C-alpha cells in the first residue's frame, strides 16, 4: 500500500522523485523519503526522510542533494509508528545499501532476532530494515546476487527497489505479491509501484511478475527470476496519458471522479453491445457458450467496495441468468478452506487488480483447478494476468482513496456479464433488449443526478452534525446501503451502519432516535410498500429519514429523487447521490477528502 518510485539517467533525480511521490501519495501518506547516489567528489548514498506528507520531505531536502540515480517512497504504516526513523528508505549499518519496500515481511521478527544476536543495531521498528541489513551483509560479488541471496531468507510479500554505493550504475528491483512497474525511457529508466508516477515521462512500461527481478541501467534493463534465469519482457503502452491523473478544474480527485461517471459508464459499454442478438460481446472472458451453460453457480470475491459491487452483481446474475450466485469477502474466503466446485465460476473483483487478499484467493482457486475470471480496472495487473479471462471495467485512473467511478463501472460490468450469461441461457430477446436500452440510458441519467449536486450539498450540511447514521435497503437496495455506509465512514469519519430494512425490528430499531438519522434506499419496485413500512417504523420512534427514491416519500424528512431505469439497473443510479452526500458531508467537516486517515488506495498487504 506504499508508493515506490525510482529513476536512473542523466536528469537531476530529486525533483523527479518528488513529483513521482506526489502522484503516488494516495497509496500512502504518513511519511516519505528519498535516497540518491550523490554527485560530486564524495559520492556515496545520501538520504532524506520525514514524517508526514511529501511536502514535509520536500521542505527538508538539503540544498546540496544532487544526483542522477535515486529511489523514493511514501509510506502507509504496517510496522512501526509514522515517524522519521520508520520512514523509508532504510539503510544497512555501513550506509552502503538503501531499500524501499512495499509489502510485509512475515518472518521479520525472527530475522531481526538473528541479526541482533550477530551484533546488528536497528535504527527503526520496521520489517524493511531487516532486508537492508541482509543485503549489506551479503558477501556476493554483484548487487543482483546480494539481493537474490537476501530474498531467499524472506517470507512474505514485497515490491522493492535497491541502491548500493558500490554499484552506482544500477537499481535492482524485485516483486513478490506487490506491484513493480518499469518505465522505459530514452537513455533513462524509471521504476514505480504504479504507472501514475511514470506516465508524465514515458508510456512504455514493463510489469514484473511475482518471482521476477530486474536490473535498471540508464540505457538498458533486463529481467530475470529470483533464481537467476533470464525472462523476456516486452514493453506495453499505457492506455492513459498524464492528464488523466491530474485534478483539472476540481478541488479534489473525489469530486473529479464522481463527475466523470457518465463518461466512464459510456466507456464500459462502448463496443460491447450486440443489438442483433440483444446481448453483449465480452471476448475477454475466454468462456464459450457450451462452457457458460455448464456453470451451476457463481461465486464473487472482493474486498470493501469491490465486495459490495459483487453483491449487486450476484443479484443481477441470479435475476437475469438464473444461476445461483453470491458474493463473499476474499479475505474470509481464502482462510475458511472452501469447497471448490468444478461447476462454479469464480469472479475476482479489484479496482487495482493487485489487492492482496483477492490475488491470494485467485492463486488458491487456480491451485485447486477452478475457473476464475477477473473484473479489474488496471490493464496488465496481477489479477488480470493470473485469471483465465475477465472484464476490464474501463473506469480510467482513480486517484482518490475512496472509490466512486470504479464502483459504478464494476456494477455496470456485472450487468454486462449477467446479460451475457442470461442470453446464453434462458433470458428472452425482449428482456435482453430491455436491459440494453436501460444500460444505454445510464450516462444521461447519471448526468441528471449530478446536476442536482447543489441540493445534495445542502442536505449533507444538514446531516453533518450526526455522530452516527444508519443506512437501510431491501434486496437490491441493501448492497447500495452498505456501499453508501462505507463511503460515509471512509471520507467523513462519521460512524455508519447498514442493515437490510427487513432486519430493523430484529434489533437495530433500538438505536433509532432523533440524533440517529436513517438513509433509506426506496426504489419503485415490488418491495416499495415493504420499504415504506420500514419508514413508518422509524418515524414512529422519532427518527429522521433521508430517502433515496424514484418519487418523494411522504414519511421521509427529505428525499433525493433519482431517475428510474430498469429494476435490475436501478442500484447503479441510487448509489451516485450517496457518493455526493458523503463527499459534501466530509467537505463541510473539513476532512482530507482524497487521503482519509488510516487508509490507502491499493491494499497490497494482508
C-alpha positions, -999 to 999 in steps of 0.1 A, spaced: 0 0 0 31 22 -1 43 41 -31 77 34 -47 94 54 -74 129 53 -88 150 68 -116 183 63 -133 195 85 -162 210 120 -167 185 143 -152 186 157 -116 169 130 -97 154 146 -66 127 168 -84 117 137 -105 113 116 -74 93 142 -55 70 146 -85 65 108 -86 58 107 -49 32 133 -51 14 113 -78 16 82 -55 7 99 -23 -28 83 -24 -10 49 -18 4 60 15 10 93 32 22 90 68 59 95 59 82 98 29 119 96 20 145 96 -8 179 80 -13 202 91 -41 237 82 -55 252 116 -47 271 135 -74 305 151 -67 337 141 -51 323 125 -20 297 103 -38 280 76 -18 244 74 -8 225 103 7 191 100 23 164 124 34 132 113 53 103 130 70 71 121 89 40 134 72 32 143 36 56 146 6 56 184 11 73 178 45 100 158 28 105 185 1 109 212 28 136 191 45 158 182 14 193 196 18 204 223 -7 231 200 -19 212 169 -28 222 163 -64 224 131 -83 211 113 -113 201 80 -97 177 75 -68 147 58 -52 119 72 -31 90 60 -10 57 73 5 45 51 34 13 37 48 24 22 82 23 -15 88 54 -20 111 62 9 135 46 43 141 48 70 115 80 89 123 113 99 107 131 68 118 105 44 104 102 62 71 118 46 40 144 42 25 162 20 51 199 16 51 223 -10 63 249 -5 91 276 9 68 253 31 49 260 14 16 226 -1 9 193 17 6 160 -2 3 124 9 -3 97 -17 2 60 -22 -3 46 -53 14 51 -72 47 79 -95 57 62 -122 77 93 -136 94 108 -101 102 108 -107 139 128 -140 136 153 -124 112 156 -93 134 164 -115 164 191 -134 145 207 -102 132 206 -86 166 224 -116 180 251 -111 154 256 -75 166 234 -56 142 218 -24 157 185 -15 143 175 22 137 138 16 131 109 -6 141 102 -17 105 103 -51 89 120 -35 58 153 -26 77 159 -64 80 162 -66 42 187 -37 41 209 -54 66 207 -88 49 217 -72 16 245 -52 32 260 -83 50 259 -105 18 294 -114 5 281 -119 -31 301 -100 -57 272 -85 -76 242 -64 -64 219 -88 -82 232 -117 -62 233 -98 -30 196 -90 -34 187 -125 -45 206 -140 -15 187 -118 9 154 -126 -6 160 -163 0 156 -156 37 124 -136 32 88 -149 38 60 -126 28 53 -100 2 74 -74 -14 80 -49 -41 114 -35 -36 140 -12 -52 176 -13 -40 206 11 -43 242 2 -34 270 27 -32 294 2 -48 271 -3 -78 262 33 -87 253 24 -123 222 4 -114 189 0 -95 179 -36 -87 141 -43 -81 121 -74 -73 85 -84 -69 65 -109 -49 28 -101 -43 33 -63 -46 34 -44 -79 66 -32 -96 64 -15 -130 94 -4 -151 92 27 -172 113 26 -204 126 59 -215 152 73 -239 186 66 -222 168 68 -188 148 42 -168 121 45 -142 105 22 -117 73 26 -97 46 7 -79 20 24 -101 20 38 -136 7 71 -123 42 81 -114 55 72 -149 31 85 -175 44 121 -175 77 107 -186 70 75 -206 41 54 -216 62 23 -224 61 0 -194 70 -35 -183 51 -50 -154 71 -76 -134 55 -109 -124 58 -124 -89 92 -140 -85 107 -117 -110 136 -92 -106 151 -65 -129 183 -45 -132 179 -9 -145 207 10 -160 204 43 -178 204 28 -213 192 -7 -207 172 -31 -185 170 -68 -181 145 -90 -162 151 -124 -146 137 -147 -120 148 -147 -84 166 -179 -93 186 -161 -119 170 -173 -151 165 -146 -178 129 -137 -187 115 -120 -217 95 -88 -210 84 -66 -239 72 -31 -231 35 -23 -234 19 11 -240 -1 26 -211 -36 34 -221 -40 67 -203 -19 99 -206 -6 120 -177 -36 144 -180 -58 116 -169 -41 116 -135 -45 154 -130 -72 170 -109 -81 195 -136 -106 222 -125 -118 203 -95 -108 209 -59 -104 172 -51 -99 139 -70 -130 125 -54 -152 153 -69 -134 149 -103 -140 111 -103 -177 114 -93 -182 139 -121 -166 115 -146 -190 87 -141 -212 93 -172 -182 92 -195 -168 62 -176 -200 42 -180 -201 51 -217 -165 37 -220 -176 4 -203 -204 0 -228 -186 11 -259 -181 -17 -285 -197 -43 -263 -234 -42 -271 -248 -66 -298 -282 -53 -309 -288 -81 -333 -290 -107 -306 -299 -84 -277 -267 -94 -259 -231 -82 -254 -197 -91 -266 -172 -100 -238 -144 -117 -257 -120 -114 -229 -140 -140 -208 -125 -169 -227 -157 -187 -219 -176 -202 -248 -214 -208 -249 -211 -245 -240 -189 -238 -210 -212 -209 -199 -242 -233 -200 -222 -257 -178 -219 -231 -150 -240 -242 -120 -230 -215 -95 -212 -181 -95 -191 -170 -66 -178 -134 -65 -148 -124 -44 -138 -89 -35 -129 -66 -6 -145 -34 6 -162 -15 -23 -154 -43 -47 -172 -68 -24 -203 -45 -24 -202 -43 -62 -200 -81 -62 -231 -83 -40 -251 -63 -66 -235 -83 -93 -246 -116 -77 -282 -104 -76 -280 -94 -113 -267 -128 -123 -294 -146 -104 -321 -124 -118 -310 -123 -154 -292 -156 -158 -310 -177 -131 -277 -190 -118 -273 -193 -80 -248 -166 -71 -233 -150 -41 -205 -126 -30 -180 -131 -2 -151 -111 12 -120 -126 -4 -102 -121 29 -125 -145 46 -129 -170 17 -92 -178 15 -90 -188 51 -120 -210 55 -109 -240 34 -138 -236 10 -152 -264 -11 -141 -256 -47 -167 -270 -72 -156 -275 -108 -191 -263 -119 -187 -230 -101 -175 -199 -119 -154 -176 -97 -151 -139 -103 -124 -119 -86 -131 -82 -83 -104 -55 -77 -100 -19 -88 -62 -21 -88 -60 -57 -98 -34 -60 -71 -55 -64 -39 -35 -90 -20 -64 -109 -4 -82 -112 -37 -50 -122 -55 -42 -148 -29 -77 -162 -32 -73 -164 -70 -40 -183 -66 -56 -207 -42 -85 -213 -66 -62 -218 -95 -42 -243 -75 -74 -263 -69 -83 -263 -106 -111 -237 -105 -121 -214 -134 -116 -178 -123 -125 -146 -141 -111 -112 -132 -131 -80 -131 -105 -52 -127 -97 -16 -138 -60 -18 -143 -48 -35 -175 -20 -59 -171 -24 -61 -133 -16 -92 -113 -52 -105 -111 -57 -98 -148 -27 -120 -156 -35 -148 -131 -71 -153 -141 -85 -174 -170 -102 -143 -186 -122 -114 -175 -136 -79 -180 -118 -46 -178 -141 -21 -163 -125 9 -182 -133 34 -154 -100 52 -161 -74 62 -134 -89 66 -100 -67 85 -76 -89 93 -46 -85 66 -19 -123 61 -18 -137 45 -49 -166 61 -68 -165 58 -106 -148 24 -104 -175 11 -82 -201 23 -107 -183 7 -136 -178 -25 -117 -216 -28 -113 -221 -19 -149 -196 -46 -159 -215 -71 -137 -247 -61 -156 -229 -69 -189 -218 -103 -175 -253 -111 -162 -268 -102 -196 -242 -123 -214 -248 -153 -193 -286 -148 -193 -289 -146 -231 -268 -178 -234 -293 -195 -211 -329 -185 -208 -332 -147 -209 -356 -137 -237 -347 -114 -266 -372 -89 -253 -357 -89 -218 -322 -86 -234 -333 -56 -253 -349 -41 -222 -316 -43 -203 -296 -30 -232 -319 0 -235 -316 6 -198 -278 4 -200 -278 30 -228 -298 54 -207 -274 53 -178 -249 80 -188 -277 106 -194 -294 97 -161 -261 99 -142 -256 134 -157 -291 143 -145 -283 131 -109 -250 151 -109 -269 182 -120 -287 181 -86 -254 184 -66 -263 217 -51 -294 203 -33 -274 172 -21 -248 196 -7 -275 213 14 -287 180 27 -252 169 36 -246 201 56 -279 195 73 -270 160 84 -233 165 90 -238 171 128 -248 134 132 -225 113 152 -238 81 137 -261 72 108 -280 41 97 -284 30 61 -312 6 51 -324 -11 19 -341 -43 9 -327 -69 -16 -313 -47 -45 -312 -18 -21 -292 -35 6 -258 -36 -11 -263 1 -21 -269 9 16 -237 -10 25 -216 9 0 -231 42 9 -224 35 46 -188 26 38 -183 58 17 -196 80 46 -173 62 71 -143 64 49 -144 100 39 -163 118 67 -153 96 98 -190 96 109 -199 62 122 -224 45 100 -240 10 98 -261 -7 71 -288 -32 76 -315 -48 55 -347 -29 61 -364 -61 70 -340 -65 99 -349 -33 117 -373 -49 140 -348 -76 149 -325 -53 169 -314 -21 151 -346 -2 160 -332 1 195 -308 27 180 -334 49 165 -338 84 180 -338 120 166 -300 121 168 -296 90 147 -306 98 111 -315 69 87 -307 69 49 -333 47 32 -330 32 -3 -366 31 -16 -368 21 -53 -401 19 -70 -402 -18 -73 -423 -47 -60 -409 -40 -25 -420 -4 -24 -447 -9 2 -424 -30 24 -398 -2 23 -425 24 32 -435 2 62 -399 4 74 -400 42 72 -432 41 93 -414 22 120 -386 47 121 -409 77 122 -429 61 150 -397 63 170 -389 100 161 -361 91 137 -350 114 110 -351 99 74 -334 108 42 -348 87 14 -332 80 -20 -362 71 -42 -379 75 -75 -405 98 -61 -409 120 -29 -416 98 1 -443 112 25 -427 97 56 -392 109 49 -379 143 62 -360 147 29 -360 128 -4 -333 127 -31 -352 118 -62 -333 98 -89 -345 89 -124 -359 54 -128 -343 28 -150 -349 -10 -152 -353 -26 -118 -321 -46 -122 -301 -15 -130 -316 9 -105 -289 2 -79 -263 18 -102 -281 51 -101 -292 51 -65 -257 49 -52 -244 80 -70 -262 107 -50 -249 90 -18 -214 94 -31 -221 131 -33 -237 130 2 -205 115 16 -183 140 -3 -202 171 8 -205 158 44 -168 154 46 -162 188 29 -184 205 55 -165 188 83 -131 198 68 -118 163 62 -89 154 40 -111 140 13 -87 124 -11 -65 109 17 -87 98 46 -68 89 78 -55 54 82 -65 43 47 -46 38 14 -58 32 -21 -44 -2 -32 -43 -27 -3 -14 -49 -13 -8 -64 22 -29 -86 44 
